[in-house]
Amino acid sequence: MTTMQSTGPRILVGVDGSEPSGLALQWGAFLAAPLGATVDAIIAWQLPVTYGWTAPQWDPRTEMAEILNESVHSLFGERPPVPIHTHVREGGAARVLVEASRDAHILIVGSRGHGGFVGLLLGSVSASVAEHAACPVLVVHGDQGPPGA
């Protein structure tokens, strides 16, 4: 995967369509505004082991792009408060986010996304990126959005 180039500060946000990832996106925009930063919202996908056995017409890249665009639009409408660039990447979410963190100022993720076990303090993706990212990581817990959200 190539790194994402930016001319200024860049905030990376992991999105999966879940409520915690929506909060992470809100926090990303909140922190980006005073820094003059852009937000790179990234969603990852990988083919399931059973691909080919079921739903041969399924296009995961298109589905993930729709989830990502809907997440951004449902939170900010047509006019996000800061520039938000959306990226769809193939691969495991933790690996994709860690690779993308190389040139980010901060990586923000929700504490649990889709596929997590209820009751865990951290999901596997948030735990992995907190340990391996090349930049500081903010893991958003609970349901508290940023001020004014």
Contacts in CASP RR format, 6 or more apart in sequence:
PFRMAT RR
TARGET T0000
AUTHOR 0000-0000-0000
METHOD contacts of the structure
MODEL  1
MTTMQSTGPRILVGVDGSEPSGLALQWGAFLAAPLGATVDAIIAWQLPVT
YGWTAPQWDPRTEMAEILNESVHSLFGERPPVPIHTHVREGGAARVLVEA
SRDAHILIVGSRGHGGFVGLLLGSVSASVAEHAACPVLVVHGDQGPPGA
1 89 0 8 1.000
1 96 0 8 1.000
1 99 0 8 1.000
1 100 0 8 1.000
3 99 0 8 1.000
3 100 0 8 1.000
3 102 0 8 1.000
3 103 0 8 1.000
4 10 0 8 1.000
4 12 0 8 1.000
4 40 0 8 1.000
4 85 0 8 1.000
4 87 0 8 1.000
4 100 0 8 1.000
4 103 0 8 1.000
4 104 0 8 1.000
5 103 0 8 1.000
6 38 0 8 1.000
6 40 0 8 1.000
6 103 0 8 1.000
8 36 0 8 1.000
8 37 0 8 1.000
8 38 0 8 1.000
9 32 0 8 1.000
9 35 0 8 1.000
9 36 0 8 1.000
9 37 0 8 1.000
9 38 0 8 1.000
9 105 0 8 1.000
10 37 0 8 1.000
10 38 0 8 1.000
10 39 0 8 1.000
10 40 0 8 1.000
10 103 0 8 1.000
10 104 0 8 1.000
10 105 0 8 1.000
11 28 0 8 1.000
11 31 0 8 1.000
11 32 0 8 1.000
11 35 0 8 1.000
11 37 0 8 1.000
11 38 0 8 1.000
11 39 0 8 1.000
11 40 0 8 1.000
11 104 0 8 1.000
11 105 0 8 1.000
11 106 0 8 1.000
11 107 0 8 1.000
11 108 0 8 1.000
12 39 0 8 1.000
12 40 0 8 1.000
12 42 0 8 1.000
12 97 0 8 1.000
12 100 0 8 1.000
12 101 0 8 1.000
12 104 0 8 1.000
12 106 0 8 1.000
12 107 0 8 1.000
12 108 0 8 1.000
12 135 0 8 1.000
13 21 0 8 1.000
13 24 0 8 1.000
13 25 0 8 1.000
13 27 0 8 1.000
13 28 0 8 1.000
13 39 0 8 1.000
13 40 0 8 1.000
13 41 0 8 1.000
13 42 0 8 1.000
13 107 0 8 1.000
13 108 0 8 1.000
13 109 0 8 1.000
14 21 0 8 1.000
14 24 0 8 1.000
14 25 0 8 1.000
14 41 0 8 1.000
14 42 0 8 1.000
14 43 0 8 1.000
14 93 0 8 1.000
14 97 0 8 1.000
14 107 0 8 1.000
14 108 0 8 1.000
14 109 0 8 1.000
14 110 0 8 1.000
15 21 0 8 1.000
15 22 0 8 1.000
15 24 0 8 1.000
15 25 0 8 1.000
15 41 0 8 1.000
15 42 0 8 1.000
15 43 0 8 1.000
15 67 0 8 1.000
15 68 0 8 1.000
15 71 0 8 1.000
15 72 0 8 1.000
16 43 0 8 1.000
16 67 0 8 1.000
16 93 0 8 1.000
16 113 0 8 1.000
16 114 0 8 1.000
17 43 0 8 1.000
17 67 0 8 1.000
17 68 0 8 1.000
17 70 0 8 1.000
17 71 0 8 1.000
17 113 0 8 1.000
17 114 0 8 1.000
18 110 0 8 1.000
18 112 0 8 1.000
18 113 0 8 1.000
18 114 0 8 1.000
19 143 0 8 1.000
20 109 0 8 1.000
20 110 0 8 1.000
20 111 0 8 1.000
20 112 0 8 1.000
20 113 0 8 1.000
20 140 0 8 1.000
20 142 0 8 1.000
21 71 0 8 1.000
21 109 0 8 1.000
21 110 0 8 1.000
21 113 0 8 1.000
22 71 0 8 1.000
22 75 0 8 1.000
22 110 0 8 1.000
23 110 0 8 1.000
23 140 0 8 1.000
23 142 0 8 1.000
23 143 0 8 1.000
23 144 0 8 1.000
23 145 0 8 1.000
24 108 0 8 1.000
24 109 0 8 1.000
24 110 0 8 1.000
24 138 0 8 1.000
24 140 0 8 1.000
25 39 0 8 1.000
25 41 0 8 1.000
25 71 0 8 1.000
25 72 0 8 1.000
25 75 0 8 1.000
25 84 0 8 1.000
25 108 0 8 1.000
26 75 0 8 1.000
26 145 0 8 1.000
26 146 0 8 1.000
26 149 0 8 1.000
27 108 0 8 1.000
27 138 0 8 1.000
27 140 0 8 1.000
27 145 0 8 1.000
27 146 0 8 1.000
28 39 0 8 1.000
28 108 0 8 1.000
28 146 0 8 1.000
29 39 0 8 1.000
29 75 0 8 1.000
29 76 0 8 1.000
29 80 0 8 1.000
29 81 0 8 1.000
29 82 0 8 1.000
29 84 0 8 1.000
29 146 0 8 1.000
30 146 0 8 1.000
30 147 0 8 1.000
30 149 0 8 1.000
31 37 0 8 1.000
31 106 0 8 1.000
31 108 0 8 1.000
31 146 0 8 1.000
32 38 0 8 1.000
32 39 0 8 1.000
32 82 0 8 1.000
33 81 0 8 1.000
33 82 0 8 1.000
35 105 0 8 1.000
36 82 0 8 1.000
37 82 0 8 1.000
37 105 0 8 1.000
38 82 0 8 1.000
38 83 0 8 1.000
38 84 0 8 1.000
38 85 0 8 1.000
39 80 0 8 1.000
39 82 0 8 1.000
39 83 0 8 1.000
39 84 0 8 1.000
39 85 0 8 1.000
40 84 0 8 1.000
40 85 0 8 1.000
40 87 0 8 1.000
40 100 0 8 1.000
40 104 0 8 1.000
41 68 0 8 1.000
41 71 0 8 1.000
41 72 0 8 1.000
41 84 0 8 1.000
41 85 0 8 1.000
41 86 0 8 1.000
41 87 0 8 1.000
42 68 0 8 1.000
42 86 0 8 1.000
42 87 0 8 1.000
42 88 0 8 1.000
42 89 0 8 1.000
42 96 0 8 1.000
42 97 0 8 1.000
42 100 0 8 1.000
43 64 0 8 1.000
43 65 0 8 1.000
43 67 0 8 1.000
43 68 0 8 1.000
43 86 0 8 1.000
43 87 0 8 1.000
43 88 0 8 1.000
43 89 0 8 1.000
44 64 0 8 1.000
44 88 0 8 1.000
44 89 0 8 1.000
44 90 0 8 1.000
44 91 0 8 1.000
44 92 0 8 1.000
44 93 0 8 1.000
44 95 0 8 1.000
44 96 0 8 1.000
44 97 0 8 1.000
45 60 0 8 1.000
45 61 0 8 1.000
45 63 0 8 1.000
45 64 0 8 1.000
45 88 0 8 1.000
45 89 0 8 1.000
45 90 0 8 1.000
45 91 0 8 1.000
45 92 0 8 1.000
46 60 0 8 1.000
46 90 0 8 1.000
46 91 0 8 1.000
46 92 0 8 1.000
47 60 0 8 1.000
51 58 0 8 1.000
61 88 0 8 1.000
61 90 0 8 1.000
64 88 0 8 1.000
65 86 0 8 1.000
65 88 0 8 1.000
68 86 0 8 1.000
68 88 0 8 1.000
69 86 0 8 1.000
72 80 0 8 1.000
72 84 0 8 1.000
72 86 0 8 1.000
76 84 0 8 1.000
87 100 0 8 1.000
89 96 0 8 1.000
89 100 0 8 1.000
90 96 0 8 1.000
93 125 0 8 1.000
94 124 0 8 1.000
94 125 0 8 1.000
94 128 0 8 1.000
94 129 0 8 1.000
94 132 0 8 1.000
97 107 0 8 1.000
97 109 0 8 1.000
97 125 0 8 1.000
97 129 0 8 1.000
97 133 0 8 1.000
98 128 0 8 1.000
98 129 0 8 1.000
98 132 0 8 1.000
98 133 0 8 1.000
98 134 0 8 1.000
100 107 0 8 1.000
101 107 0 8 1.000
101 129 0 8 1.000
101 133 0 8 1.000
101 134 0 8 1.000
101 135 0 8 1.000
101 137 0 8 1.000
102 134 0 8 1.000
102 135 0 8 1.000
104 134 0 8 1.000
104 135 0 8 1.000
105 135 0 8 1.000
105 136 0 8 1.000
106 135 0 8 1.000
106 136 0 8 1.000
106 137 0 8 1.000
106 138 0 8 1.000
107 129 0 8 1.000
107 133 0 8 1.000
107 135 0 8 1.000
107 136 0 8 1.000
107 137 0 8 1.000
107 138 0 8 1.000
108 137 0 8 1.000
108 138 0 8 1.000
108 139 0 8 1.000
108 140 0 8 1.000
109 125 0 8 1.000
109 126 0 8 1.000
109 129 0 8 1.000
109 137 0 8 1.000
109 138 0 8 1.000
109 139 0 8 1.000
109 140 0 8 1.000
110 126 0 8 1.000
110 139 0 8 1.000
110 140 0 8 1.000
110 141 0 8 1.000
111 121 0 8 1.000
111 122 0 8 1.000
111 123 0 8 1.000
111 126 0 8 1.000
111 139 0 8 1.000
111 140 0 8 1.000
111 141 0 8 1.000
111 142 0 8 1.000
112 118 0 8 1.000
112 119 0 8 1.000
112 120 0 8 1.000
112 122 0 8 1.000
112 123 0 8 1.000
112 126 0 8 1.000
113 123 0 8 1.000
113 125 0 8 1.000
116 123 0 8 1.000
116 124 0 8 1.000
117 123 0 8 1.000
121 141 0 8 1.000
122 130 0 8 1.000
122 139 0 8 1.000
126 139 0 8 1.000
129 137 0 8 1.000
130 137 0 8 1.000
130 139 0 8 1.000
END
